Amino acid sequence: MQCLNNPEDQAEGYEEPRPLTQCIVDMESQSDFCIFLTEDGVLHSMGTNLRGLLGLGRVLINTGGNSHPIRFPKNEKIIDFKVGKSHALALTEDGKVYGWGNNSDG
């Protein structure tokens, strides 16, 4: 499993919000953040980025109602994801698992 909570890795891949051009095929949320998958295999997040919940590193505290794509190495296609109270996991089509968020107990 690889961690996406390294701000040095994410600051480079940060993108400004833009309108979605693909349909949402899956969505999960908790009290202060939401993550959703579009049909092209791109994972997006929005909400509060406390503890790195949005997978955007530390470049943004709150998305202000806008969604942001979560960037993975080599723009890997995401096929599934799960959201916990303060963490998230994503599965790529190549079988890799990425995780981000609070790691205080793991």
C-alpha positions, -999 to +999 in steps of 0.1 A: +000+000+000+013+035-008+005+067+011-010+097-007-007+120+023+028+133+014+024+170+006+055+170-016+040+143-038+006+159-041+014+196-045+028+189-080-003+171-091-028+195-076-054+207-101-078+236-098-115+225-097-133+222-130-167+210-141-172+173-144-174+158-179-180+122-168-208+106-149-204+096-113-206+059-108-200+056-071-199+079-041-191+076-004-191+103+023-186+110+060-196+140+080-171+164+065-159+150+032-171+131+001-152+110-024-166+099-057-156+079-088-163+089-123-168+065-152-133+072-166-117+058-134-108+092-118-114+096-081-126+131-069-129+146-035-145+175-018-151+188+017-127+194+046-091+182+042-083+177+079-059+148+084-054+146+046-089+131+040-092+145+005-060+129-008-047+163-019-018+166+005-018+198+026-023+223-002-060+229+006-080+229+039-115+231+025-127+228-012-154+253-007-180+231-025-158+223-054-145+188-062-109+181-070-094+151-088-072+129-067-040+122-086-023+088-085+011+078-099+011+073-136-026+084-137-037+049-127-073+041-132-093+035-100-119+006-101-130+007-064-127+027-032-138+027+004-141+055+029-138+053+066-144+079+093-110+095+088-093+076+059-099+063+024-086+035+003-085+031-035-079+000-057-064+004-091-072-018-121-036-032-117-044-043-081-025-016-063-041-002-031-035+034-021-045+049+013-047+084+028-061+102+058-056+098+095-029+072+104-028+077+141-036+040+149-019+023+120 
